[in-house]
Amino acid sequence: MANRYKDTSIKIDEKQNRYYTTTLYPEIAPNINDIYLLTEIGDRLDILANTYYQDSSLWWVISKANPDKIKRDGLLIKPGIQIRIPSNISNILSTFENINKAK
């Protein structure tokens, strides 16, 4: 099982209290090579991420690419909606790493 906090930094304040920092996610602009699909019953963000990126922890990429269609309250997707699967995953991950290193 993947650790959902693996990309989240841990900070220590002056009283030695440990806390997680906020993880920032990049905006994901459309790309001409993106894949569009019509969701079906049983589709889940983690399963789609595993299918297209071979990494189920990248479910957030699909979620961020479809903010008007996918709610951030779970991995299940409503059937019968068209969603975008971003194709430029290496650029997205590079941007993700850069904005989270800077904090």
N, C-alpha and C positions, 0 to 999 in steps of 0.2 A: 504494500500500500504506500502511495506517495505521501510525503509530508506536506500538508497544505501550507505550512509556514516556511518552507525551505527558501523562499525568495524574500522573506521578511526579516529585516534587521532587528537586532536586539540592542537596545541602548541601556546604559546604566547612569542614573542621575547622581547628584552629589551626595545623596543619602544611601547610595548603593542599592537603590530599588531598580529592578530590571523591568523593562517594558518593551513591547513590540512597537515598532514604528509603523506608520501607515504605508501600505504598498500603493504606489501610483501606477496607473495603467495608461498607455498611450492612446491617443485617438487613432483610429485605423481607417485611413482614406481608401476609397475604392481603387482597385487596380484592374486594368483591362483583362488580366489573366485570372481574376477571381472566379470561383465556381459558385453557381447559383443552383439551389436545389429546393424542391418542395418537400416539406417535412411530412413524415408518416407517423402513425401511432407507434409509440415506443421509442422514438428518437430521443436521444439524450446528448447533451453537450459533450460530456466526457467520452462517450462512445464515438461521436463524430470527430472529435479531436484525435482520438486514437486512430481512426480510419484514415484521416487526411494528413495528420502530422506524426503518427506513430508515437504519440505522447498524450495520454488522457489528461494530464495536468494542464494542458494548453486550452482547456475548455473556455477560459476567459477570453481568448482571442476571438472566438466565434461570438461570444456574448457581446463583447465590445464593438464588434463589427455590425451588430444588429440591434442597437439600443432601442429602436422603436418597435421591435417585434419580440424581443426576448427579455423577460423579467429576470432580475438578478436574485430571485428568491429560491432557486432550485436548478437542478440539472435537466429536468424534463422540459421538452419543447412541445408547444401546442401543435397538433397535426394540421396540415393543410395550409401552412404559411410558407412563403418563399423566403429563404435566408441566404446570406452571402458567406462563403467560406473563403477567407483571405488566402491569397496564394504567396504573398511575399513574407513568409514566416520568418526568415532570417533577419530581414530588416525590422520587423515588428519586435522580435526578441532583442535585437541590438538596442533599439530605442528604449524598450522596457528596462534593460540593464543600465543604460546611461541615466535615465531619469531617477532610478532608485539608488544609484551610487552617489548621486549628487546631494542626497538629503542627509 
